[in-house]
Amino acid sequence: MLVANTDLNVRSGPGTSYTILGLLKADQTAEITGISPDGRWWQINFPGAVGGRGWVAEQYTSAENTANVPIVQTQPLPAQPTPTPQPTATPVVITEWRGEYYNNPNMSGDPVVIRNDSSINFNWGTGAPAAGIGPDNFSVRWSRTINFAAGTYRFKATVDDGVLLWLDDKLIIDQWHDSSTTTYAADIYLTDGLHTVKMAYYERGSDAVAQLT
């Protein structure tokens, strides 16, 4: 016979990985019917369980008259299946323009598609720019670092609908509004060396055009 020293989970086997069958409340008694081979779990009479038996942790009980309690062998729990390895996404190699494509017109959230674009020279018409992106109400952010010789450069963006263009974080074209196909231009002097060009674009509806020269 044993007495529970605290509220105890009664389990289907001798270990915490086994299913909980019920509760043996503090000071409640139970008849001992066996002990686990490691001596850490008592098997007890537990009405309502399959076979009328359950298991409680020995360390949370007080027991007496246990000299002749039989050792009970139990079937080990089935091994957990090995998880099937999931394929990892192939990293995107960016060598030219990094294009980040969003399925909304304001570049919010994470991009649906990230890819290498050899140039910004797109006339999608009424089609979609990429898989997973709708033909309307999408946006794109392009970025690239380019080595320039010193001099004054003219940048021209032809878009339908809106566009923003930065050179080294300086906004040089600010035309973030709906429009038919329109070309915007800006002149800027660049020193010799590397400069970062960023272009943001959104398409509201109908034809979609995004070009930078």
ChimeraX attribute file (.defattr): number of C-alpha atoms within 10 A of each C-alpha:
attribute: neighborCount
match mode: 1-to-1
recipient: residues
	/A:1	13
	/A:2	19
	/A:3	18
	/A:4	21
	/A:5	16
	/A:6	13
	/A:7	14
	/A:8	18
	/A:9	18
	/A:10	26
	/A:11	24
	/A:12	20
	/A:13	24
	/A:14	27
	/A:15	16
	/A:16	14
	/A:17	10
	/A:18	14
	/A:19	13
	/A:20	14
	/A:21	18
	/A:22	15
	/A:23	14
	/A:24	19
	/A:25	15
	/A:26	14
	/A:27	14
	/A:28	15
	/A:29	17
	/A:30	16
	/A:31	14
	/A:32	23
	/A:33	19
	/A:34	22
	/A:35	22
	/A:36	20
	/A:37	13
	/A:38	8
	/A:39	13
	/A:40	14
	/A:41	23
	/A:42	27
	/A:43	27
	/A:44	21
	/A:45	17
	/A:46	21
	/A:47	10
	/A:48	11
	/A:49	14
	/A:50	10
	/A:51	9
	/A:52	10
	/A:53	20
	/A:54	28
	/A:55	28
	/A:56	26
	/A:57	20
	/A:58	18
	/A:59	12
	/A:60	16
	/A:61	20
	/A:62	13
	/A:63	16
	/A:64	9
	/A:65	9
	/A:66	13
	/A:67	6
	/A:68	8
	/A:69	13
	/A:70	14
	/A:71	15
	/A:72	14
	/A:73	12
	/A:74	10
	/A:75	7
	/A:76	10
	/A:77	10
	/A:78	6
	/A:79	6
	/A:80	6
	/A:81	6
	/A:82	6
	/A:83	6
	/A:84	6
	/A:85	6
	/A:86	6
	/A:87	6
	/A:88	6
	/A:89	6
	/A:90	6
	/A:91	8
	/A:92	10
	/A:93	10
	/A:94	14
	/A:95	12
	/A:96	16
	/A:97	20
	/A:98	22
	/A:99	23
	/A:100	20
	/A:101	26
	/A:102	25
	/A:103	22
	/A:104	20
	/A:105	17
	/A:106	16
	/A:107	18
	/A:108	10
	/A:109	9
	/A:110	11
	/A:111	17
	/A:112	14
	/A:113	16
	/A:114	20
	/A:115	18
	/A:116	15
	/A:117	16
	/A:118	12
	/A:119	14
	/A:120	17
	/A:121	15
	/A:122	14
	/A:123	16
	/A:124	15
	/A:125	14
	/A:126	14
	/A:127	14
	/A:128	14
	/A:129	20
	/A:130	16
	/A:131	9
	/A:132	12
	/A:133	19
	/A:134	15
	/A:135	20
	/A:136	20
	/A:137	17
	/A:138	22
	/A:139	25
	/A:140	25
	/A:141	22
	/A:142	22
	/A:143	18
	/A:144	15
	/A:145	17
	/A:146	13
	/A:147	11
	/A:148	13
	/A:149	12
	/A:150	11
	/A:151	10
	/A:152	11
	/A:153	13
	/A:154	10
	/A:155	16
	/A:156	16
	/A:157	25
	/A:158	22
	/A:159	27
	/A:160	26
	/A:161	24
	/A:162	25
	/A:163	24
	/A:164	18
	/A:165	26
	/A:166	16
	/A:167	17
	/A:168	14
	/A:169	11
	/A:170	11
	/A:171	12
	/A:172	16
	/A:173	19
	/A:174	13
	/A:175	17
	/A:176	13
	/A:177	15
	/A:178	15
	/A:179	14
	/A:180	16
	/A:181	14
	/A:182	14
	/A:183	13
	/A:184	14
	/A:185	14
	/A:186	12
	/A:187	12
	/A:188	12
	/A:189	10
	/A:190	16
	/A:191	13
	/A:192	11
	/A:193	11
	/A:194	13
	/A:195	16
	/A:196	14
	/A:197	17
	/A:198	20
	/A:199	22
	/A:200	21
	/A:201	27
	/A:202	29
	/A:203	26
	/A:204	19
	/A:205	17
	/A:206	16
	/A:207	18
	/A:208	25
	/A:209	24
	/A:210	25
	/A:211	17
	/A:212	17
	/A:213	11
